[in-house]
């Protein structure tokens, strides 16, 4: 009986310490093992999602967002674009009103638009209009200007103009691996059509 009540006490202490946070950290640890050592991205994603849920339970929104952004980046790599778009839009919308995070919101809308673009050019155009309307600061961003140039190049099936716009952007802010991958996926659709003309 005695040991039983000790357990109850420990459980209660854990509960007081924010059991959601502990559970969330546990899932992140597992996710990172799947990510780096076992390279099982789908399992990593599942654990990042689980962690995000626990963080939401604690209302630790910025920690939840961090996990969700991991999920979105992987979803896009796995060509689950709809899932990625939903997360980027959600996190972008949540952060755009926060003066400290406003700057990051641009990046999330940019990434959402790129995912749209891979799927469908018209969707990307409509999404871009929506983001500019929701978040006027986005219009002035280099990300938004790049998207407009890329959409134009894509419409004209002009691979050189596309590459030029990407290079120019990259010379000021380096493109990471993820962005490079997505931009190349979009570019392939230019050449696919371009070669037929």
C-alpha positions as CSV (number, residue, x, y, z in Angstrom):
1,X,0.0,0.0,0.0
2,X,2.8,2.4,1.0
3,X,4.6,2.1,-2.3
4,X,1.4,2.6,-4.1
5,X,0.8,6.0,-2.5
6,X,4.5,7.0,-3.2
7,X,3.8,6.4,-6.9
8,X,0.7,8.5,-6.7
9,X,2.7,11.3,-5.2
10,X,5.3,11.1,-7.9
11,X,2.6,11.1,-10.5
12,X,1.1,14.1,-9.0
13,X,4.5,15.9,-8.9
14,X,5.0,15.1,-12.6
15,X,1.5,16.4,-13.2
16,X,2.4,19.7,-11.4
17,X,5.6,20.1,-13.4
18,X,3.6,20.1,-16.6
19,X,3.3,16.6,-17.7
20,X,2.5,17.7,-21.2
21,X,5.8,19.5,-21.5
22,X,7.6,16.4,-20.3
23,X,5.7,14.2,-22.7
24,X,6.3,16.6,-25.5
25,X,10.1,16.6,-24.9
26,X,10.0,12.9,-24.8
27,X,8.4,12.8,-28.2
28,X,10.8,15.3,-29.6
29,X,13.7,13.2,-28.4
30,X,12.3,10.1,-30.2
31,X,11.5,12.2,-33.3
32,X,15.1,13.4,-33.4
33,X,16.4,9.8,-33.2
34,X,14.2,8.8,-36.1
35,X,15.2,11.9,-38.0
36,X,19.0,11.7,-37.7
37,X,20.0,8.1,-36.8
38,X,17.3,5.9,-38.2
39,X,16.3,8.2,-41.0
40,X,12.7,7.2,-40.8
41,X,11.1,10.5,-41.6
42,X,7.5,9.3,-41.4
43,X,8.0,8.1,-37.8
44,X,9.8,11.3,-36.9
45,X,6.9,13.3,-38.3
46,X,4.4,11.3,-36.2
47,X,6.4,12.1,-33.0
48,X,6.7,15.8,-33.8
49,X,3.0,15.9,-34.3
50,X,2.4,14.1,-31.0
51,X,4.8,16.6,-29.3
52,X,2.9,19.5,-30.9
53,X,-0.4,18.2,-29.5
54,X,1.1,18.0,-26.0
55,X,2.5,21.5,-26.2
56,X,-0.9,22.8,-27.3
57,X,-2.3,21.1,-24.2
58,X,0.1,23.3,-22.2
59,X,-0.7,26.3,-24.4
60,X,3.0,26.5,-25.2
61,X,2.2,27.8,-28.6
62,X,5.7,28.7,-29.8
63,X,7.0,25.2,-28.9
64,X,4.0,23.7,-30.6
65,X,4.7,25.8,-33.7
66,X,8.3,24.7,-33.8
67,X,7.2,21.0,-33.9
68,X,4.6,21.8,-36.5
69,X,7.1,23.6,-38.7
70,X,9.2,20.4,-38.7
71,X,6.2,18.4,-39.7
72,X,5.4,20.9,-42.5
73,X,8.9,20.8,-43.9
74,X,9.0,17.0,-44.0
75,X,5.5,16.8,-45.4
76,X,6.5,19.0,-48.3
77,X,9.6,16.8,-48.9
78,X,7.4,13.8,-48.9
79,X,5.1,15.5,-51.4
80,X,2.3,15.9,-49.0
81,X,1.8,19.5,-50.0
82,X,-1.7,20.0,-48.8
83,X,-0.6,19.1,-45.3
84,X,2.4,21.4,-45.5
85,X,0.3,24.3,-46.8
86,X,-2.2,24.0,-44.0
87,X,0.5,24.1,-41.3
88,X,2.4,27.0,-42.9
89,X,-0.8,29.0,-43.3
90,X,-1.9,28.2,-39.7
91,X,1.5,29.1,-38.2
92,X,1.8,32.2,-40.4
93,X,-1.6,33.4,-39.4
94,X,-0.9,32.8,-35.7
95,X,2.4,34.7,-35.8
96,X,1.6,37.6,-38.1
97,X,0.0,39.6,-35.3
98,X,2.8,39.1,-32.9
99,X,5.3,42.0,-33.2
100,X,8.2,39.7,-32.2
101,X,7.3,37.0,-34.7
102,X,6.0,39.1,-37.6
103,X,9.2,38.7,-39.4
104,X,8.9,34.9,-39.4
105,X,5.4,35.0,-40.7
106,X,6.7,36.1,-44.1
107,X,8.8,33.0,-44.3
108,X,5.8,30.8,-43.6
109,X,3.6,32.4,-46.2
110,X,6.5,32.1,-48.6
111,X,6.8,28.4,-48.0
112,X,3.1,27.8,-48.2
113,X,3.0,29.6,-51.6
114,X,5.9,27.5,-52.9
115,X,4.0,24.3,-51.9
116,X,1.0,25.7,-53.8
117,X,3.2,26.5,-56.7
118,X,4.5,22.9,-57.0
119,X,0.9,21.6,-57.2
120,X,-0.7,24.3,-59.4
121,X,0.4,27.7,-60.7
122,X,-3.1,29.2,-60.4
123,X,-3.5,28.1,-56.8
124,X,-0.2,29.8,-56.1
125,X,-1.4,33.0,-57.6
126,X,-4.6,33.0,-55.6
127,X,-2.8,32.1,-52.4
128,X,-0.3,34.9,-52.9
129,X,-3.2,37.4,-53.3
130,X,-4.8,36.0,-50.1
131,X,-1.5,36.3,-48.1
132,X,-1.0,39.9,-49.3
133,X,-4.5,40.8,-48.2
134,X,-4.2,39.1,-44.8
135,X,-0.7,40.4,-44.1
136,X,0.1,43.6,-46.0
137,X,3.7,43.5,-44.7
138,X,4.2,40.5,-46.9
139,X,3.8,42.5,-50.1
140,X,7.0,44.4,-49.5
141,X,9.0,41.4,-48.7
142,X,11.7,40.0,-51.0
143,X,10.0,36.6,-50.7
144,X,6.8,38.0,-52.2
145,X,8.7,39.8,-55.0
146,X,10.6,36.6,-55.8
147,X,7.3,34.6,-56.0
148,X,5.9,37.2,-58.4
149,X,8.9,36.9,-60.6
150,X,8.8,33.1,-60.5
151,X,5.1,33.0,-61.4
152,X,5.8,35.3,-64.3
153,X,8.7,33.2,-65.5
154,X,6.6,30.1,-65.1
155,X,3.8,31.5,-67.1
156,X,6.1,32.5,-69.9
157,X,7.8,29.1,-69.6
158,X,11.1,31.0,-69.3
159,X,13.6,28.8,-67.5
160,X,16.4,31.4,-67.7
161,X,14.3,34.2,-66.1
162,X,13.3,31.7,-63.3
163,X,16.9,30.8,-62.6
164,X,18.0,34.4,-62.7
165,X,15.4,35.4,-60.1
166,X,16.4,32.6,-57.8
167,X,20.1,33.5,-58.1
168,X,19.5,37.1,-57.3
169,X,17.5,36.2,-54.2
170,X,20.1,33.7,-53.1
171,X,22.9,36.3,-53.4
172,X,21.2,38.3,-50.6
173,X,19.7,35.6,-48.4
174,X,21.1,32.1,-48.8
175,X,18.6,29.5,-49.8
176,X,18.7,26.5,-47.6
177,X,18.4,22.9,-48.7
178,X,14.6,22.8,-48.3
179,X,14.0,25.9,-50.4
180,X,16.4,24.8,-53.0
181,X,14.6,21.5,-53.3
182,X,11.2,23.1,-53.7
183,X,12.4,25.7,-56.2
184,X,13.9,22.9,-58.3
185,X,10.7,21.0,-58.2
186,X,8.9,24.0,-59.6
187,X,11.5,24.6,-62.2
188,X,11.2,21.0,-63.5
189,X,7.7,21.8,-64.6
190,X,9.0,24.7,-66.7
191,X,11.4,22.5,-68.5
192,X,9.0,19.7,-69.0
193,X,6.8,22.1,-71.0
194,X,9.6,24.2,-72.4
195,X,11.2,21.3,-74.1
196,X,8.1,20.5,-76.1
197,X,7.7,23.9,-77.6
